[in-house]
């Protein structure tokens, strides 16, 4: 039966503002694409992969079969509409890497794919299964539009296709829930729901009024963050992306010991390492500054709650200034702890989420203005995503490592990421080639800085 436009719209659903902001906010040089790369010790059976993908992802999450239809009326959100021509083979392809199939070849292949925007006429995701990596291995490059879901949602989806997947035993615990969000969600809920109670308890009303004032203050700080000195990591991107990541990883246990020895979190230590790597890169170019401003995604999902059928985004974005002037890791760690503690004790995560949703209600001109304003105050995005702490396989092929990055707004250049799985933490970067054509050099500095941090701050 052929459905008319009215019937198709009636069977569709309106995109939520929290998802639409990622669709409406992308541009030609920075598509809102989340990329995830996994590498394995042997070839992937692509037919088994397609079968699992269909049964465990597509059947559970119908949004993966839907395309986006923009609204014809200003101010209305786009719609999710079933793609009647959906063909799984268009979305999951298989290729053989060119010789010699080494790390450089894989990085170049994935960089070229990351540069190409996803097809807006189809469901906005694609998976490349790449055989011949490092001889007898393989790799998988997943690209999914940010409007479908956030980075933690993507990690949860990828876990479902593994041999070991069991929803009762494998869960994702996001460190940022306990390390960063603190009481922000509770404060916001109180502000929205306590009206009748507060009328009878005016002293509590005063306290919540102070919380509301603090949230308003943070709204101003997030909309107009503190200006920082511009660096060689900022400029005008042209849309050509460069990827670099470490296929071997760092021992998670070593980072945990270093964190405990300094009364710090894993995230504190990783931020210290990244700050030191950027210090080395900038110093090499005689371009040192005091701070580099990065946006830190914070997961606002409640631990243990299954992903909804329509996936979606539940994140906030927090501004964190990385102290890159100092070459002393202990000093950098101390400064980062102070700055992170301020964020932990604030309603910033919830306020950020509210602002992200609210921007979809602005006109495109105002929304672009806000993105550009933040670009003047930020260099990029820095993420830390925890995965399952156990070995994973697809059809017997062992997962050796994984890395992933989100999209970037306006003209931001740098996306840096840490991802942990099976006792290792992997690091990687995406940059725009017009500004930073050599992310592998930052990665080299990150390796050197990691060794320095472990030596100087480790428990011995």
SVG drawing of the C-alpha trace seen along z (x, -y; Angstrom):
<svg xmlns="http://www.w3.org/2000/svg" viewBox="-3 -37 63 55">
<polyline fill="none" stroke="black" stroke-width="0.4" points="0.0,0.0 1.3,-3.4 0.9,-6.0 0.3,-9.6 2.3,-12.4 -0.4,-12.9 -0.5,-9.2 3.3,-9.1 3.4,-12.2 0.6,-10.8 2.7,-7.6 5.8,-9.7 6.9,-11.4 8.3,-14.8 12.0,-15.0 12.7,-16.1 14.5,-19.5 17.3,-17.7 18.0,-15.7 17.1,-18.4 19.8,-20.7 22.4,-18.3 20.6,-18.1 19.9,-21.8 23.3,-22.9 25.6,-21.1 27.3,-22.8 29.3,-21.8 32.7,-21.8 31.6,-20.1 28.9,-17.5 27.4,-16.3 28.7,-12.7 29.7,-10.4 32.5,-8.0 33.5,-4.8 36.3,-2.5 36.8,1.0 39.7,3.3 39.9,7.1 42.5,9.9 40.9,11.7 38.4,11.1 34.8,10.2 32.0,12.4 30.0,9.6 26.9,11.8 26.8,12.6 27.5,9.0 24.5,7.8 22.3,10.5 23.1,9.4 22.8,5.7 19.3,6.3 18.1,8.5 19.7,6.7 19.7,3.1 17.2,2.4 14.4,4.5 14.8,3.0 15.4,-0.6 13.2,-1.5 14.8,-4.9 17.7,-3.2 15.3,-2.6 14.0,-6.1 15.2,-9.1 14.8,-12.8 12.3,-15.1 12.8,-18.8 9.7,-20.8 8.3,-23.1 7.1,-25.5 9.6,-27.7 10.0,-26.9 8.8,-23.3 11.1,-20.3 12.0,-17.9 10.2,-14.5 11.4,-10.9 9.8,-9.0 10.2,-5.3 12.4,-4.8 10.3,-2.6 13.3,-1.9 15.5,-0.8 18.2,1.7 20.6,3.0 23.3,3.6 23.4,-0.1 24.2,-0.8 26.7,2.0 29.4,2.3 32.5,4.6 35.9,3.6 39.5,4.8 42.1,2.2 44.8,1.4 48.2,2.9 50.0,2.8 46.8,2.5 48.7,1.0 47.6,-1.7 48.4,-4.6 46.2,-3.0 43.3,-2.5 43.6,-6.0 43.6,-7.5 40.6,-5.4 38.5,-6.4 39.6,-10.0 38.2,-10.1 35.0,-8.6 34.7,-11.0 35.0,-13.9 32.0,-12.8 28.6,-13.9 26.0,-11.2 23.3,-10.9 20.3,-13.0 17.9,-11.1 18.4,-7.9 18.7,-6.9 21.8,-8.8 24.2,-6.0 26.7,-3.8 29.1,-0.9 32.2,0.0 33.6,3.5 37.3,3.4 39.2,6.6 43.0,6.9 44.0,4.7 47.5,5.5 47.6,8.7 44.9,11.0 42.8,8.7 39.9,6.4 38.3,3.1 34.8,1.6 34.1,-2.1 30.6,-3.2 29.3,-6.6 26.0,-7.7 24.4,-11.1 24.3,-12.8 20.5,-13.4 20.0,-9.6 21.9,-9.3 24.9,-10.4 28.3,-8.7 27.2,-6.6 24.2,-5.4 26.5,-4.4 28.8,-2.4 25.7,-0.6 24.5,0.2 27.9,1.6 28.1,3.8 24.8,5.5 26.3,7.1 29.1,8.8 29.1,12.6 29.1,11.9 26.2,9.6 23.8,10.3 21.8,7.3 21.8,8.8 25.6,8.9 27.0,6.2 26.1,2.6 27.8,-0.6 28.7,-2.7 29.5,-6.2 32.1,-7.7 30.9,-11.2 27.6,-10.5 29.3,-10.4 32.3,-12.5 30.7,-15.5 26.9,-15.7 26.6,-15.7 23.2,-17.0 22.4,-19.1 19.5,-16.8 18.0,-16.8 18.2,-20.5 16.5,-21.0 13.7,-18.5 13.1,-20.3 12.8,-23.7 10.2,-22.3 8.1,-20.3 8.0,-21.8 5.6,-24.7 2.8,-23.7 5.2,-22.5 7.3,-25.7 4.2,-27.8 3.9,-26.0 7.7,-26.1 9.0,-29.6 12.5,-28.9 13.0,-26.1 11.7,-28.5 14.5,-30.9 17.1,-28.0 15.7,-26.9 15.6,-30.5 19.3,-30.6 19.6,-27.5 17.6,-29.1 19.8,-32.2 22.9,-30.0 21.4,-28.2 20.7,-31.6 24.3,-32.6 25.6,-29.4 23.3,-30.0 25.1,-33.3 28.5,-31.7 27.7,-28.9 26.2,-31.2 29.1,-33.6 32.1,-31.6 35.3,-33.3 37.5,-34.4 40.8,-32.6 43.8,-33.5 43.5,-32.1 45.9,-29.4 47.3,-27.6 44.6,-25.0 41.9,-27.4 41.2,-28.7 39.0,-28.3 38.3,-24.6 37.7,-23.4 35.9,-20.1 38.7,-17.6 39.3,-15.6 42.3,-13.8 42.2,-11.0 44.9,-9.5 44.6,-7.0 46.6,-4.6 45.9,-1.0 47.6,0.4 46.3,-1.6 47.4,-2.3 46.8,0.0 43.7,-1.1 45.1,0.3 48.1,-1.9 46.0,-5.0 43.8,-3.9 46.8,-3.5 48.0,-7.0 44.6,-8.5 44.4,-6.8 48.0,-8.0 46.9,-11.6 43.4,-11.5 42.2,-12.1 39.8,-10.5 40.7,-8.7 39.2,-11.6 41.6,-14.0 44.6,-12.0 43.5,-11.7 42.9,-15.5 46.3,-16.0 47.9,-13.8 46.0,-15.6 47.0,-19.0 50.6,-18.0 50.4,-16.7 49.0,-20.0 51.7,-21.8 54.3,-19.9 52.6,-20.5 52.2,-24.2 55.7,-24.7 57.1,-22.9 55.5,-25.6 56.5,-28.4 52.7,-29.1 52.2,-28.4 49.2,-30.0 47.9,-29.8 44.8,-27.8 42.9,-25.9 39.2,-25.9 37.5,-22.5 33.9,-21.4 33.4,-18.3 30.3,-16.1 28.5,-14.9 26.1,-12.0 22.8,-12.8 21.3,-9.3 20.5,-7.5 22.7,-4.4 21.1,-1.0 18.2,-2.4 17.9,-0.6 18.2,-2.7 14.8,-3.9 13.6,-2.5 14.1,-5.9 17.6,-6.3 18.2,-10.1 20.6,-12.4 20.9,-12.9 24.1,-15.0 25.3,-18.4 28.4,-20.3 30.6,-21.8 33.4,-24.3 36.8,-23.2 40.0,-25.2 43.0,-23.0 46.1,-24.5 48.6,-24.0 51.2,-26.6 52.8,-24.5 55.1,-21.6 54.7,-20.2 52.0,-17.5 51.4,-17.9 50.6,-21.5 48.3,-20.8 46.5,-18.1 46.0,-20.4 44.5,-23.2 42.3,-20.7 41.0,-19.3 40.0,-22.7 38.2,-23.5 36.5,-20.2 35.4,-20.5 33.7,-23.8 31.7,-22.0 30.8,-19.1 29.4,-21.3 27.4,-23.4 24.1,-22.9 26.2,-23.4 25.4,-20.0 21.6,-20.4 21.7,-24.1 23.8,-23.1 21.2,-20.5 18.5,-23.1 20.4,-25.5 21.1,-22.9 17.4,-22.1 16.4,-25.8 18.7,-26.8 16.4,-24.8 13.7,-27.4 15.8,-30.2 15.9,-31.4 18.7,-29.8 20.5,-33.2 20.5,-33.5 21.4,-29.8 24.4,-30.2 25.4,-33.3 25.5,-31.3 27.6,-28.6 30.0,-31.1 30.2,-32.9 31.2,-29.6 33.7,-28.9 35.5,-32.1 35.8,-30.7 36.5,-27.0 39.0,-24.9 37.1,-21.6 35.6,-18.7 37.2,-16.3 35.4,-13.0 36.0,-10.1 33.7,-7.1 34.0,-3.9 33.2,-0.6 32.8,3.0 35.8,4.2 35.9,7.7 37.0,9.3 34.5,9.0 34.2,10.8 32.1,10.9 31.8,14.4 35.0,15.3 37.0,12.3 38.5,10.6 38.0,6.9 41.5,5.5 40.5,1.9 38.0,-0.9 37.9,-4.7 35.2,-7.2 34.5,-10.9 31.4,-13.1 30.5,-15.9 31.6,-19.5 29.6,-22.7 30.4,-25.8 34.1,-25.9 35.7,-23.9 38.8,-22.0 39.9,-19.5 38.0,-16.4 40.0,-14.3 38.8,-11.1 39.6,-8.5 37.7,-5.1 38.3,-2.3 37.5,1.4 38.8,4.7 41.4,3.1 42.9,0.7 42.3,-3.0 42.6,-4.1 43.2,-7.6 42.7,-9.4 42.1,-12.7 40.2,-14.2 41.3,-17.5 40.5,-19.6 43.4,-19.3 43.3,-23.0 44.1,-23.9 45.9,-20.9 47.1,-18.4 49.2,-16.4 47.1,-15.0 49.5,-12.1 52.1,-14.5 49.8,-15.4 49.3,-11.7 53.1,-11.1 53.2,-13.9 50.4,-12.2 52.4,-9.0 55.4,-10.9 53.3,-12.8 51.6,-9.6 55.0,-8.1 56.0,-11.3 52.7,-11.5 53.0,-7.8 56.6,-8.3 56.2,-11.6 52.7,-11.0 52.5,-7.3 52.4,-5.2 55.6,-3.5"/>
</svg>
